[in-house]
Amino acid sequence: MKQGKLILSIAAAAVMAAGFSGAAYAQRDPAYEAARKAGQIGEKPDGYLGTVGSQPPAIQKLVDSINIRRRSAYTKAAAAQGASVEDFAFTSGCNLIAKTSPGEKYQAPNGTWQTRGSGAPTRDSRCP
């Protein structure tokens, strides 16, 4: 029971951290939104963004920058929750993939890039 509450706490904090790091950055940088809509980047199960296929250096730089911000947010939130950064990032990844919109890319548990359809995305069976 105690572990279940911890997972729910981590999940709630992950949503907050992911919302802050991803959405806030997206509002400041239209390149993020454009790359997302173009299918050049997508959410990964580990809580970070990835490039879909080979992309120009500017797209990789954008992804790296966002991932640095996410890592920082995950580290702070994980410490506050008494969780590992990896567990916190994984839970965030579950939530971020669930929040993708139809047409956006995400990485399925088997490592392939998928395009979100009208249904739910395929997520790791360990996702809350």
Beta strands, then each sheet from edge to edge (+ up, - down):
strand 1: 41-43
strand 2: 49-51
strand 3: 105-107
strand 4: 113-115
sheet 1: 2+ 1- 3- 4+
end
